[in-house]
Amino acid sequence: MTPHLHRRPAAAHRALSRRVLIGGSLAGVAGVSAGSWTALAAPSRTSGPAPEAASAGVSRSARAKAAGAAAPPPLDTRALQAAISDLSHPPSVGAQLRVGGSGDDWYGTAGMADLRSRRAPRPDDAFRAGSVTKAFVATVVLQLWTERRVDLGAPIGRYLPGLLPDESARITVTQLLQHTSGLPDHQGIPDDSTPEAVVRNRFEQWTPRAWVDTVTHSPLKFIPGTKQEYRGINYVLLALLIEQVTGRPYAEAIQARVLRPLGLHRTVLPGDDIRLHGRHVHNYLRMSDGSLTDITDFNMSTSWGEGEIVSTVDDLDRFLQALFSGRLLPPRAMDKLFTLPPDSVRMLDGTPARYSMGLQQAPVGGMTFWGKTGEVPGCRTRVMATRDLSRRFVLNYTPTPLEPEEEMTIRVAAVLTGASA
């Protein structure tokens, strides 16, 4: 289907705004807000790489000192259970949380994986992890860079000739990875401004190149490399780059380079498959009349390359440990993974840049977390850890409002860091 058949100019702006806000839900800035992790985060800046993870024989406090961060407080499992058991703030069907690091490991659940069976979630239940996909894509791009098959300073037009207008084709691979591309806003994308619109449009089919075409009709928003704006389209282009360089679908490249070596057997990139298979978490969306609609079946073609991954709490925890411990990338690529743009580069709202190559930074309560968030309607995932892995967590929950507050993440972060929400 061509993008021209989808044009809804009035709705497109609302949809884009919501997509951008989703990507910025973990902001490393000051201020108290009931709707964002920013309630716990203090101003911070890490424009250079942090130390590598310490060996297993080093104490928690020594590792934290080496990473330039406060040691995690003792794990309060009662408080963690209480943090995920409040399924009214935001209204949610269920939640699960895995916490690890420094010998402290805990898994807890609340609510239900689906309303029909009323069973509790399990750590091997599959769910749509949304933009966590970007961490996998960035890992493969950095692997290709270490193999000298990709030049991070090269324009994307070198790898994808003729796909973008000349000014966009000059955007570098680094600028795509760091969300500093300045690509124009989408035109003619599906409406997701209301629950009814999401349900109505959830089976629309797009090709990656048709989706890219929606950002080719306007000038760049800013000079590439001068500002940061979280945009999924950056990673659609990076997934296309992977395909061009490797000669295989990007999903197969991720399978061969990340999923299979780590034994992530429940993690898939579904492509055109609208269903989740095996045991899985169901997603529900509250309609304007108050009723709930099961929206687990979803065509993720508008999130191809940047937000389509399906995974589990256990698999994402294993991926996080492998990535941060250097199993997937050599030291020079790890430095890229944990380096933010220069101090002069700011988010569009003037706050410090918080996205590196595939990860985002979230300073909370004297600790600095790195990782990735993901969101699809009816499902949220937060995969975060300190650089030295002294504290890590994977949170997945199923809020029913279209635009839920971030209260559950705030509660969990408060317990994990000893901060007060």
C-alpha positions as CSV (number, residue, x, y, z in Angstrom):
1,M,0.0,0.0,0.0
2,T,1.4,3.4,-0.9
3,P,1.8,6.1,1.7
4,H,-0.5,8.4,-0.3
5,L,-3.5,6.1,0.6
6,H,-2.8,6.9,4.3
7,R,-2.6,10.6,4.3
8,R,-4.5,12.2,7.2
9,P,-2.7,15.6,7.6
10,A,-4.7,16.8,10.6
11,A,-4.3,13.5,12.6
12,A,-0.7,13.0,11.5
13,H,0.6,15.8,13.7
14,R,-1.1,14.4,16.8
15,A,0.1,10.9,16.1
16,L,3.7,12.1,15.6
17,S,3.7,14.1,18.9
18,R,2.5,11.1,20.8
19,R,5.2,8.9,19.2
20,V,7.9,11.4,20.1
21,L,6.7,11.7,23.7
22,I,6.7,7.9,24.1
23,G,10.4,7.9,23.2
24,G,11.2,10.5,25.8
25,S,9.5,8.9,28.8
26,L,12.8,8.4,30.8
27,A,14.3,11.9,30.8
28,G,17.5,12.7,32.8
29,V,16.3,16.1,33.9
30,A,15.3,17.7,37.1
31,G,11.7,18.5,38.2
32,V,8.8,16.7,39.8
33,S,6.1,15.3,37.6
34,A,3.6,12.6,38.3
35,G,3.7,11.5,34.7
36,S,7.4,10.8,34.1
37,W,10.5,9.3,35.5
38,T,11.8,12.9,35.7
39,A,10.2,13.0,39.1
40,L,13.2,11.0,40.4
41,A,15.9,12.1,38.0
42,A,18.6,14.7,38.7
43,P,20.5,16.8,36.2
44,S,23.5,14.8,35.0
45,R,25.9,14.6,32.1
46,T,28.0,11.7,30.9
47,S,29.5,12.8,27.6
48,G,32.3,10.3,27.9
49,P,32.3,6.6,28.3
50,A,32.0,5.0,31.8
51,P,34.3,2.3,33.1
52,E,33.9,-1.2,32.0
53,A,32.0,-3.7,34.2
54,A,34.1,-5.0,37.0
55,S,35.0,-8.6,37.6
56,A,32.8,-10.9,39.7
57,G,35.2,-10.8,42.6
58,V,34.8,-7.1,43.3
59,S,32.4,-5.9,45.9
60,R,29.3,-4.0,45.1
61,S,30.6,-0.8,46.7
62,A,33.9,-1.1,44.9
63,R,32.2,-1.5,41.5
64,A,29.9,1.4,42.2
65,K,32.9,3.6,43.2
66,A,34.7,2.5,40.0
67,A,31.6,3.6,37.9
68,G,31.4,6.9,39.6
69,A,28.0,6.2,41.1
70,A,26.4,5.5,44.5
71,A,26.2,1.9,45.6
72,P,22.7,0.5,45.3
73,P,20.7,0.2,48.6
74,P,19.8,-3.3,49.9
75,L,17.0,-4.8,47.8
76,D,13.6,-4.2,49.5
77,T,11.5,-6.9,47.9
78,R,8.3,-6.0,49.9
79,A,8.5,-2.4,48.5
80,L,9.1,-3.7,45.0
81,Q,6.1,-6.0,45.2
82,A,4.0,-3.0,46.5
83,A,5.4,-0.9,43.6
84,I,4.0,-3.2,40.9
85,S,0.9,-4.3,42.8
86,D,-0.7,-0.9,42.6
87,L,-2.5,-1.5,39.3
88,S,-4.6,1.6,39.6
89,H,-1.8,4.1,39.0
90,P,-1.7,3.8,36.1
91,P,-4.7,1.5,35.4
92,S,-3.2,-1.7,34.3
93,V,-4.1,-5.4,33.9
94,G,-0.8,-6.9,35.0
95,A,2.8,-6.3,35.7
96,Q,6.1,-8.2,36.1
97,L,9.5,-7.1,37.3
98,R,12.9,-8.8,37.3
99,V,15.7,-7.2,39.3
100,G,19.3,-8.3,39.5
101,G,22.8,-7.3,40.2
102,S,25.4,-7.7,43.0
103,G,23.9,-11.0,44.0
104,D,20.4,-9.6,44.5
105,D,17.9,-11.3,42.3
106,W,14.1,-11.0,42.5
107,Y,11.1,-11.6,40.3
108,G,7.6,-10.5,41.1
109,T,4.2,-10.3,39.4
110,A,0.9,-8.6,39.9
111,G,-2.5,-8.9,38.2
112,M,-3.1,-11.0,35.2
113,A,-1.5,-11.8,31.9
114,D,-4.9,-11.9,30.3
115,L,-8.4,-11.3,31.4
116,R,-9.9,-14.5,30.0
117,S,-7.7,-17.1,31.8
118,R,-6.9,-14.7,34.7
119,R,-3.6,-16.4,35.1
120,A,-0.6,-14.5,36.5
121,P,2.3,-13.4,34.2
122,R,5.3,-15.6,33.9
123,P,8.9,-14.6,33.1
124,D,8.8,-16.6,29.8
125,D,5.6,-14.9,28.7
126,A,6.1,-13.1,25.3
127,F,5.1,-9.4,24.9
128,R,5.7,-6.6,22.5
129,A,8.7,-4.7,23.7
130,G,8.5,-1.8,21.3
131,S,11.5,0.5,21.0
132,V,13.7,-1.9,22.9
133,T,14.2,-3.1,19.3
134,K,16.6,-0.1,18.8
135,A,19.2,-1.5,21.2
136,F,19.4,-4.7,19.1
137,V,19.7,-2.7,15.9
138,A,22.4,-0.4,17.3
139,T,24.3,-3.5,18.5
140,V,24.4,-5.0,15.0
141,V,25.4,-1.7,13.4
142,L,28.3,-1.3,15.9
143,Q,29.3,-4.9,15.2
144,L,29.5,-4.0,11.5
145,W,31.5,-0.9,12.3
146,T,34.1,-3.0,14.3
147,E,34.3,-5.3,11.2
148,R,35.0,-2.2,9.0
149,R,31.9,-2.9,7.0
150,V,30.1,0.3,8.1
151,D,31.7,3.8,8.5
152,L,29.9,5.7,11.3
153,G,30.9,9.0,9.8
154,A,29.6,8.2,6.3
155,P,26.4,9.6,5.0
156,I,23.5,7.2,4.9
157,G,23.1,8.0,1.2
158,R,26.3,6.0,0.6
159,Y,24.5,2.8,1.7
160,L,21.0,3.6,0.6
161,P,21.4,5.7,-2.6
162,G,18.3,7.3,-4.0
163,L,16.1,6.7,-1.0
164,L,16.3,10.1,0.5
165,P,16.4,13.7,-0.8
166,D,20.0,15.1,-1.1
167,E,20.0,17.0,2.2
168,S,18.7,14.0,4.1
169,A,21.1,11.6,2.3
170,R,24.0,13.5,3.9
171,I,22.9,12.6,7.4
172,T,25.6,10.3,8.9
173,V,25.2,6.9,10.4
174,T,26.2,8.3,13.8
175,Q,23.5,11.0,13.6
176,L,20.9,8.3,13.0
177,L,22.2,6.2,15.9
178,Q,22.1,9.3,18.2
179,H,18.8,10.8,17.1
180,T,20.5,13.9,15.9
181,S,19.5,13.6,12.2
182,G,16.9,16.4,12.0
183,L,14.7,14.4,9.7
184,P,11.3,16.1,8.9
185,D,8.1,15.1,10.6
186,H,6.1,12.3,9.0
187,Q,3.3,13.2,6.6
188,G,0.3,11.0,6.1
189,I,0.9,8.4,8.8
190,P,-1.9,6.4,10.5
191,D,-3.9,8.2,13.2
192,D,-3.2,7.0,16.7
193,S,-4.6,10.0,18.6
194,T,-7.6,8.2,20.1
195,P,-8.2,4.6,21.3
196,E,-10.8,4.1,18.5
197,A,-8.3,5.3,15.9
198,V,-5.6,2.8,17.2
199,V,-8.1,-0.1,17.0
200,R,-9.3,1.0,13.5
201,N,-5.8,1.3,12.0
202,R,-3.9,-1.4,13.8
203,F,-3.9,-3.8,10.8
204,E,-2.7,-1.4,8.2
205,Q,0.3,-2.7,6.2
206,W,3.3,-0.6,5.3
207,T,6.7,-1.4,3.7
208,P,9.8,0.2,5.2
209,R,10.5,2.3,2.1
210,A,6.9,3.6,2.0
211,W,7.3,4.6,5.7
212,V,10.6,6.3,4.9
213,D,8.8,8.2,2.1
214,T,6.6,9.9,4.7
215,V,9.7,12.0,5.9
216,T,10.8,13.1,2.4
217,H,8.4,15.9,1.7
218,S,9.7,18.7,3.9
219,P,13.0,20.3,4.7
220,L,15.1,19.1,7.6
221,K,14.0,20.3,11.0
222,F,17.5,21.3,12.1
223,I,21.1,21.0,10.9
224,P,22.1,17.3,11.5
225,G,24.3,16.9,14.6
226,T,23.2,20.2,16.3
227,K,20.2,19.0,18.3
228,Q,18.6,15.7,19.5
229,E,15.1,14.5,18.8
230,Y,14.0,10.9,19.5
231,R,12.7,9.5,16.2
232,G,11.9,6.0,15.3
233,I,12.5,6.6,11.6
234,N,16.3,6.9,12.3
235,Y,16.3,3.2,13.1
236,V,14.2,2.2,10.2
237,L,17.0,3.6,8.1
238,L,19.6,1.8,10.2
239,A,17.7,-1.5,9.7
240,L,17.7,-0.9,6.0
241,L,21.5,-0.2,6.2
242,I,22.0,-3.6,7.9
243,E,20.1,-5.3,5.1
244,Q,22.1,-3.5,2.5
245,V,25.5,-4.3,4.1
246,T,24.8,-7.9,5.1
247,G,22.6,-8.9,2.1
248,R,20.0,-10.5,4.4
249,P,16.9,-9.3,6.2
250,Y,17.8,-7.3,9.3
251,A,15.8,-9.7,11.5
252,E,18.0,-12.5,10.3
253,A,21.1,-10.5,11.1
254,I,19.9,-9.9,14.6
255,Q,19.0,-13.5,14.9
256,A,22.4,-14.7,13.8
257,R,24.5,-12.1,15.7
258,V,22.5,-11.6,18.9
259,L,19.6,-13.9,19.6
260,R,21.1,-17.3,18.7
261,P,24.5,-16.7,20.4
262,L,22.7,-15.6,23.6
263,G,20.1,-18.3,23.5
264,L,17.2,-15.8,23.4
265,H,14.8,-18.4,22.1
266,R,11.6,-16.5,22.9
267,T,12.7,-13.2,21.2
268,V,11.5,-12.7,17.6
269,L,11.1,-9.9,15.1
270,P,7.7,-10.9,13.7
271,G,7.5,-9.0,10.4
272,D,4.0,-9.3,9.0
273,D,2.8,-11.8,11.6
274,I,0.1,-10.0,13.6
275,R,-0.1,-12.6,16.4
276,L,1.9,-13.5,19.4
277,H,2.6,-17.3,19.7
278,G,2.9,-19.5,22.7
279,R,2.4,-18.1,26.2
280,H,2.1,-14.4,26.0
281,V,0.8,-11.2,27.7
282,H,-2.4,-9.7,26.3
283,N,-2.7,-6.0,25.7
284,Y,-5.9,-4.1,26.3
285,L,-6.9,-0.5,25.4
286,R,-9.7,1.4,27.2
287,M,-12.1,2.9,24.7
288,S,-13.8,6.3,25.2
289,D,-17.0,4.6,26.5
290,G,-14.9,2.8,29.2
291,S,-14.9,-0.6,27.7
292,L,-11.7,-2.7,27.1
293,T,-10.6,-4.0,23.7
294,D,-8.0,-6.7,23.4
295,I,-5.4,-5.3,20.9
296,T,-2.8,-8.0,21.3
297,D,-3.0,-8.8,17.6
298,F,-1.3,-5.9,15.8
299,N,0.4,-5.3,12.5
300,M,3.8,-3.7,13.5
301,S,4.8,-2.7,10.0
302,T,4.8,1.0,11.0
303,S,7.4,0.0,13.7
304,W,9.6,-2.1,11.4
305,G,13.2,-1.8,12.3
306,E,12.6,0.3,15.3
307,G,9.9,-1.1,17.5
308,E,8.6,-4.5,16.5
309,I,10.5,-6.9,18.7
310,V,8.7,-9.5,20.8
311,S,10.5,-10.8,23.9
312,T,10.3,-11.9,27.5
313,V,11.5,-10.6,30.8
314,D,14.0,-13.4,31.0
315,D,15.4,-12.8,27.5
316,L,15.7,-9.1,27.9
317,D,17.5,-9.5,31.2
318,R,19.9,-11.9,29.6
319,F,20.5,-9.5,26.7
320,L,21.1,-6.6,29.0
321,Q,23.7,-8.5,31.0
322,A,25.5,-9.7,27.8
323,L,25.5,-6.2,26.2
324,F,26.8,-4.4,29.2
325,S,29.4,-7.0,30.1
326,G,31.0,-6.8,26.6
327,R,30.0,-10.1,25.2
328,L,28.5,-8.6,22.1
329,L,30.8,-5.6,21.5
330,P,34.5,-4.9,21.9
331,P,35.7,-2.1,24.2
332,R,35.9,0.6,21.5
333,A,32.3,-0.1,20.4
334,M,31.2,-0.2,24.1
335,D,32.6,3.3,24.4
336,K,30.2,4.4,21.6
337,L,27.3,2.6,23.2
338,F,27.7,4.7,26.4
339,T,28.7,8.1,25.0
340,L,26.2,10.9,24.6
341,P,26.6,13.6,22.0
342,P,28.7,16.7,22.9
343,D,27.4,19.1,25.6
344,S,26.4,21.6,22.9
345,V,23.8,19.2,21.6
346,R,20.5,19.6,23.4
347,M,17.0,18.1,23.1
348,L,14.5,20.3,21.3
349,D,13.1,21.5,24.7
350,G,16.6,22.6,25.7
351,T,17.3,19.8,28.2
352,P,20.6,17.9,27.9
353,A,20.8,15.1,25.2
354,R,20.1,11.7,26.8
355,Y,20.4,9.3,23.9
356,S,23.6,7.5,22.9
357,M,23.9,4.9,20.2
358,G,20.9,2.6,20.9
359,L,20.6,3.4,24.6
360,Q,19.3,6.3,26.8
361,Q,20.6,7.6,30.0
362,A,18.5,8.1,33.1
363,P,20.1,9.5,36.3
364,V,17.9,8.6,39.2
365,G,18.5,9.1,42.9
366,G,22.3,9.4,42.6
367,M,22.6,6.4,40.3
368,T,22.9,6.5,36.5
369,F,20.9,3.9,34.6
370,W,21.4,3.1,30.9
371,G,19.0,1.1,28.8
372,K,16.0,1.3,26.6
373,T,12.2,1.8,27.0
374,G,9.6,0.4,24.7
375,E,5.9,1.0,24.3
376,V,3.0,-0.2,22.2
377,P,-0.6,0.4,22.9
378,G,-1.5,-1.6,26.0
379,C,2.1,-2.6,26.9
380,R,5.1,-0.9,28.4
381,T,8.7,-2.2,28.9
382,R,11.6,-0.7,30.7
383,V,15.0,-2.4,30.4
384,M,17.7,-0.5,32.5
385,A,20.9,-1.1,34.4
386,T,23.8,0.8,35.9
387,R,26.9,0.6,33.6
388,D,28.6,-1.8,36.0
389,L,25.5,-4.0,36.3
390,S,25.4,-3.6,40.1
391,R,21.7,-2.9,39.6
392,R,19.5,-3.9,36.7
393,F,15.8,-4.3,36.1
394,V,13.3,-5.3,33.4
395,L,9.8,-4.0,34.0
396,N,6.8,-4.9,31.8
397,Y,3.3,-3.9,32.5
398,T,0.0,-3.5,30.6
399,P,-1.6,-0.1,31.1
400,T,-5.0,0.4,29.6
401,P,-5.1,4.1,28.9
402,L,-3.8,5.3,25.6
403,E,-1.5,7.7,27.2
404,P,-0.8,6.4,30.7
405,E,1.2,8.1,33.4
406,E,4.7,6.8,34.3
407,E,3.8,6.2,37.9
408,M,4.7,2.5,38.1
409,T,8.2,3.1,36.7
410,I,8.7,6.0,39.2
411,R,7.7,3.7,42.1
412,V,10.1,0.9,41.0
413,A,13.0,3.4,40.5
414,A,12.4,4.9,43.9
415,V,12.8,1.6,45.6
416,L,15.8,0.5,43.6
417,T,17.7,3.7,44.2
418,G,16.5,4.6,47.7
419,A,15.0,7.9,46.3
420,S,11.6,9.1,47.3
421,A,8.9,9.4,44.7
